[in-house]
Amino acid sequence: MATKTRKQLASEIDALCDQAGCKDKIKLVHSKQYVDKRWNPHPPRAFLSWWNQDGPKLTVVATGRAWEDIDAVRAYNCEAARQVYKPSPVSETDYEYR
């Protein structure tokens, strides 16, 4: 898979923030997080639902580390949690933002 350009990343986070209803000041913060640090402040709704139900427990089993005090946004930005999460093909396109 080709690496995305900064312009592509900026366009993606702009669309995510628009859908989430972020104000301009927050959009700027989110853009810097997403483009410069590859931090996604808007996980998909399916991940949020999974994390708020069984995600921490399943991730503890898979990784041997404690996850119960980690919020969904932080978890989504951790490779270990995303590897445990098994989305259905439909759920990855089913975004609703926090």
N, C-alpha and C positions, 0 to 999 in steps of 0.2 A: 504494500500500500504506500502510495506516495505521501510524503510529508506535506502538511498543509502550510500555506504561506501565512504570514502575519495578517495579510488583507483578508484571506478566507476565514481565519479564526476570528478576526474583528467582526466580520459580517455575521458569522454564526452567533457570537455572543450578543450582538446587537438584536438579532431576531429573537433569541431566547429572552433577553431582557424586555423587549417590546411585548412579548406574549405574557411575561410575568408581571408587567405593569411597573417596572422599575422607574424611579425618577431619574433625571439626568445625572445628578451627582452620584447616585448609586451605580448607574450604568457605566460611568467612568471608572469606578472602583472595580466593578465586575470585569470590564474590558481588560484592565491591567492584570487582574488575577488570571483570566482565561488566556490571554495572548502571551503574557510574559512568564507566567508560572504554570500554565496548563491546569489551572484550578477551575473546576466547573461549579459555580454557585447555584445551578439549576438542574438538579438530578431529575430524571424522568419520573413521572407519577408512579409507574410500576415499581421502580426501585424504592421510592419513599414508602409505598404500601408494604412491600416485602420487608424492608428494614424495620418498620414500626410494628410488624407482627413477629416474624421468626428470624429476621436477619442477624441480630446479635448472637442469638443462641447457636444458629447454624455456623456462623463465622468462628465462634469459640471452638466448636467441635473441629472445624477444618484447620484452624491455625494454632490452637492451643493458647491463644491470647485473649484477655478480657476485652469485651467490646460494649458492655452494657451502658456505659456512660458516654458513648460516642454518638453524636447526632448524625442524622442521615446524610447531610451535605458532606461532613468530614468523611464518613464511611464511603460515600460514592467516590471520593477522591483518593481512596486507598486501594491500591491494586489488589491486596489480599481480600478485601470485602467484595470487590467487583468479580473476582475469580470464583467466589462462592455463589454469588448471585447468578441464577440461570434464567434469564428472561425468555419469554415466549417470543417468537418472531414478531408478533403484533405489538407486544408491549413496548418494545424499544422505540417505536414510532409514536407511542401514545404519551405525549408529553403534557404535563400540567405542572405549572411552576409554583414555587413557594414565594 
